[in-house]
């Protein structure tokens, strides 16, 4: 499989033993986009959330305290950096580690919220993320056993796809869906977005979107669709 068919012309490689990092316009674009959003979010201040009360017809303003603000900003930066790393890594195992870290910091961003619905949603999302870490790392282990390498650059050179590689790619897809809280697991994550703290909540959306896009590219490399 030609990597250029997915990410554009190969700009260069960085060999690190068996692991070979490769750079294409596709990966660099997503890497830069994530870094720009991370910088903007790090420089921003949280907005005051206004909740309408239908019983008293009064608006309830919910703000984020200074201590909580610092914690959320730090976790948002970590989430952005982990997402940026997932965009350019050429190592399948490192990609799974970045995806798991993103799931952990997403929980941390809303962990200090004093809203029962938000905390319940975060708890359920945490359970799904922990359960889906098994197929996530299991898929990477199966692909390693089938190919003898975790380098996506080397996996792309393999001419045929073994049945176990396809099974491993399916497990990866399930694991990524659970870690990012996308369908069919999105219901466990939806209520988390009701928490005050924008724009830090935006990094949760961005990280999920970018990781899913990169995961699709990786799965296409593994199963040799293109």
N, C-alpha and C positions, 0 to 999 in steps of 0.2 A: 504494500500500500504506500502511496506517495503522500507524505505529510503535507506537501504543498496543495493537495486537493482540498484540504480542510482549512488550513491556516494561512495560506498564501506562500509565497516564496520563502525558503529557508534562509534566514538572515545569518545564522551561525549556530555553533554548538559549543557547549562547555563540558568537556569530558571530566568526570569525577570517578575514575575507576570504571566499574561496570555501569554506573549510572551516568547517562549522557543527557545533559540539559540541552534543549533546543529552543530557539527563538524564531518566531514568525510574526508578521504584522498583526495577526489575530491575537496572539498572546500579549504582545506589547501594548496593543490598543486597550485591552481589558485591564491590564496591569496599571496603565496610566490613568484610566477612568476611575478605578478603585482608589488609587492614591489621591487623586484630585478631590473626590468625595470625602475621603478620610480627613484630609487637611481642612476642608470647608466645615465639616462636622466638628472637628477639634477646635476650630476658631469660633464656633457658634455658641450661643447661650440658649438655655432651654426656654420654651414658650410656656405661658400660663394657660392651662387647659380650662375652658369654660363649659361646665355641665349644666344643662337645663333641668330644673326640678318642676315636674308637672303637678306636684301637690301644693307647693307654696308659690309657684310661678315666679320664683327667684332664681337667679343664676348663681351657681356655686363655682368659685374660682379655685383651681387646684394648682399649686406651684411646687417646684422642686427646690428643696433646701440646698445650701452651699455644699455641705458634706456629701450629700447624695449626688449633687451635680458633678463633683470631682470624681467620684467613683464611676458614674455612668460615662463620663467623658473618657476616662482611662480605658474602660472596657470597650467603648466604641472604637477607640484607636486600635486596641488589640484586635478587635474583630476585623477592622479594615486592613490591618497588616497581614492577618492570617488569610483573608480573602485575596489580597494581592499576591501572596506567596503561592496560593493554590492556582493562580492564573498562569504562572510561568514555570512551575516545577515540572520536571520531566521524569520524576520518580513517582510511581503509583502509590507506594507506601506513604511518602511524604504528603501526597494529595489527600489520602485518607486521614492522616494526622491533622492536617489543616482543617478538613471538614469537621472533624470531631471537636477541635478547638473552637471553631465558629459556633457550634451548637452549645458549648459550655458558656461562652461569653454572652451569647444571646439570652441565656437564662439569667446571667449576672446583671444584665442591663435592666431587667425588670424585677430583680429579686428584692429590692428595697421598697417596692411599692406597697402601700397600706390599703390595698383594695382586694377584697376576697375573690372576686371574679377573675382578676388578673393573676393572682397567685395560684388559684386553682388551675387556670389554663397553663401557667408556667410549670406547675407540678406535673400535669398530664403530658406536656411537651417533653419535659425532662425524662419521664418514663419511656416515652416512645424513642427518644434519642438514645437512651441507654440500651434499649432492646435492639435497636437497629444498628448499634455499633458491632453486633455479632455478625450479621451478613456483610457489613461494610468491610471489616478486617478479614472475615472469612473469604470473601470474594477475592481480595488482594492475595491472600495466601494460596487460593486455588490457582490463580493466574500465575503466581510464582512457581508453584509445583508443575504447572503445565508447560511453562516456557523457560524456566531456569533463570529468569531475570525480572526485575521490576522496572526497568528502564523502558519508557514508552517509545523512545527512539529505536530501541532494539526490537521491541514487540512489533512495531510497525513493519520491520523487515521480514518477519515471519510470513511465509507464502500462504499457508493454510491456517484455518482456525479449528482447533480441536474442540470436541463437544464440551469438555470440561472448561475450556476458556469461555465458551458461550454461557455456561452455567455460572461461572465466576462473574462475568459481566452483568448477568441478571441480579446476582446477589449485591453487586456494587450499586446498581440502580436502586434497589430496595433500600439499601443502607443510606444512600445519599438522600433519597426522598424522605426518610425518617429524620435524618440529621438536620435537614433544611426546613422541615415542616411543610413540605409541599404535598400535593395530592398523592395518595388518599389520606394523608396525615395532617392536612392543613387545618382541620377542625380543632386540633389540639393547640394550635398556635394563633388562631384568629383573635381570641379575646385578649391576647398579650398586647395587641396594638391599641387597645383602649386606654392604656396607661399614659399618664402625662409624661412629658420628657422629650418631645420633639425638639431638635432633629435627630436625637440619638436613636430613636426608634427606626429612623430611615435606614440606618446601617443594617438592621435586621432584614429589611426588604432587599436591599442591594446585595448583601452577602448570599442570600438564598438564590436570587436570580443569577448571579455570576457563577456560583458553584454548580448550579444545574446546567448552565451553558457549557462550562468546561467539562462536566461529567459526561454530557452527550458526546462531546468530541472524543473523550477518552474511550468511551464504549464503542464508538464507531471505529476507532483504531484497533481495538481488541477483536471485534467480531468481523472486521474486514468488509464492511458494507460497501464502502467506496473504494 
